[in-house]
């Protein structure tokens, strides 16, 4: 049984809906971040719209974790890795002066907000994932014991 199952389901429903909503909004208005941060508009807004599509698709995967939380460890792990790498990349852009500090808004709600609940889920779901990954023969032997 997954500890805090109800909490984890709620987190991933919220994450899924948020990502889908953010993806749709950002695909429809791929210049919003540039406008918000006072940056020149991107000459290639299609790139940000593509990012929005990927973020939206992650939302569908998060809804799948919410639907079957006992089997979502790998999807959530990939999501959390992205939520760690995104801020690292943005930090590099800000430190180099390529992007202004105002762009940190991008990572506050897309990434940092989710680190703790995703991490909690991964800790709680790890034993079940590990058990699933054991070779079938080892699982069959442990059932006979």
C-alpha positions as CSV (number, residue, x, y, z in Angstrom):
1,X,0.0,0.0,0.0
2,X,1.3,3.4,-1.0
3,X,1.7,5.8,2.0
4,X,-0.2,9.1,1.6
5,X,-1.9,7.7,-1.5
6,X,-4.7,10.3,-1.4
7,X,-2.3,13.2,-1.0
8,X,-0.1,11.9,-3.9
9,X,-3.1,11.5,-6.2
10,X,-4.2,15.1,-5.4
11,X,-0.7,16.4,-6.1
12,X,-0.5,14.7,-9.5
13,X,-4.0,15.8,-10.5
14,X,-3.0,19.4,-9.7
15,X,0.4,19.0,-11.5
16,X,-1.3,17.5,-14.5
17,X,-4.0,20.2,-14.8
18,X,-1.4,22.9,-14.1
19,X,0.9,21.6,-16.8
20,X,-1.9,21.2,-19.4
21,X,-3.1,24.7,-18.6
22,X,0.3,26.3,-18.8
23,X,1.0,24.4,-22.0
24,X,-2.1,25.6,-23.7
25,X,-1.6,29.2,-22.5
26,X,2.0,29.3,-23.5
27,X,1.4,27.7,-26.9
28,X,-1.3,30.3,-27.6
29,X,0.9,33.2,-26.4
30,X,4.5,32.2,-26.7
31,X,5.7,35.7,-26.2
32,X,4.2,36.1,-22.7
33,X,7.5,35.5,-20.8
34,X,9.4,37.9,-23.0
35,X,6.7,40.6,-22.5
36,X,6.6,39.9,-18.7
37,X,10.3,40.1,-18.3
38,X,10.7,43.2,-20.5
39,X,12.8,41.2,-23.0
40,X,12.8,41.7,-26.8
41,X,10.3,39.4,-28.4
42,X,11.7,36.1,-29.6
43,X,12.1,36.0,-33.4
44,X,11.3,32.3,-33.1
45,X,8.2,32.0,-30.9
46,X,7.6,28.5,-32.2
47,X,10.5,27.3,-30.0
48,X,8.6,28.5,-26.8
49,X,5.4,27.1,-28.2
50,X,7.1,23.7,-28.7
51,X,8.3,23.9,-25.0
52,X,4.7,24.6,-24.1
53,X,3.6,21.5,-25.9
54,X,6.1,19.3,-24.1
55,X,5.1,20.8,-20.7
56,X,1.4,20.1,-21.6
57,X,2.2,16.5,-22.5
58,X,4.0,16.1,-19.1
59,X,0.6,17.1,-17.7
60,X,-1.0,14.0,-19.3
61,X,1.7,11.8,-17.7
62,X,1.1,13.4,-14.3
63,X,-2.6,12.6,-14.6
64,X,-1.6,9.0,-15.3
65,X,0.5,9.0,-12.1
66,X,-2.6,10.3,-10.3
67,X,-4.7,7.5,-11.8
68,X,-2.3,4.7,-10.8
69,X,0.0,6.1,-8.2
70,X,1.4,2.6,-7.3
71,X,2.8,2.5,-10.9
72,X,4.0,6.0,-11.5
73,X,7.4,6.1,-10.0
74,X,9.4,6.3,-13.3
75,X,7.1,9.0,-14.8
76,X,7.4,11.1,-11.7
77,X,11.2,10.6,-11.5
78,X,11.6,11.9,-15.1
79,X,9.3,14.8,-14.2
80,X,11.3,15.7,-11.1
81,X,14.6,15.5,-13.1
82,X,13.2,18.0,-15.5
83,X,12.0,20.2,-12.7
84,X,15.6,20.2,-11.3
85,X,17.4,20.7,-14.7
86,X,15.1,23.6,-15.8
87,X,16.1,25.9,-12.9
88,X,19.8,25.0,-13.4
89,X,19.6,26.0,-17.0
90,X,17.7,29.2,-16.2
91,X,20.2,30.0,-13.5
92,X,23.0,29.7,-16.0
93,X,21.2,32.1,-18.4
94,X,20.6,34.6,-15.6
95,X,24.2,34.4,-14.3
96,X,25.5,35.0,-17.8
97,X,23.2,38.0,-18.2
98,X,21.5,36.4,-21.2
99,X,18.1,36.5,-19.5
100,X,16.9,38.9,-16.8
101,X,16.2,37.8,-13.2
102,X,12.5,38.4,-13.8
103,X,12.4,35.2,-15.8
104,X,12.7,33.2,-12.6
105,X,8.9,33.3,-12.5
106,X,9.1,30.6,-15.1
107,X,10.7,28.2,-12.5
108,X,8.8,29.2,-9.4
109,X,5.5,27.6,-10.4
110,X,6.7,25.2,-13.1
111,X,9.5,23.6,-11.1
112,X,10.4,24.7,-7.5
113,X,6.8,24.4,-6.2
114,X,6.8,20.7,-7.1
115,X,10.1,19.6,-5.7
116,X,8.9,18.6,-2.2
117,X,5.7,16.8,-3.2
118,X,7.3,15.0,-6.1
119,X,10.2,14.0,-3.8
120,X,7.8,12.8,-1.2
121,X,6.0,10.7,-3.8
122,X,9.2,9.2,-5.1
123,X,10.3,8.2,-1.5
124,X,6.9,6.6,-0.8
125,X,6.6,4.8,-4.1
126,X,10.2,3.6,-4.3
127,X,9.6,0.2,-2.4
128,X,6.8,-0.7,-4.8
129,X,8.8,0.3,-7.9
130,X,11.8,-1.6,-6.6
131,X,9.6,-4.7,-6.0
132,X,8.2,-4.4,-9.5
133,X,11.7,-4.3,-11.0
134,X,12.9,-7.5,-9.4
135,X,13.2,-10.3,-11.8
136,X,10.1,-12.4,-12.2
137,X,11.7,-15.5,-10.8
138,X,12.8,-13.7,-7.6
139,X,9.2,-12.3,-7.2
140,X,7.7,-15.8,-7.7
141,X,10.1,-17.2,-5.1
142,X,9.2,-14.5,-2.6
143,X,5.5,-15.3,-3.0
144,X,6.1,-18.9,-2.1
145,X,7.8,-18.0,1.2
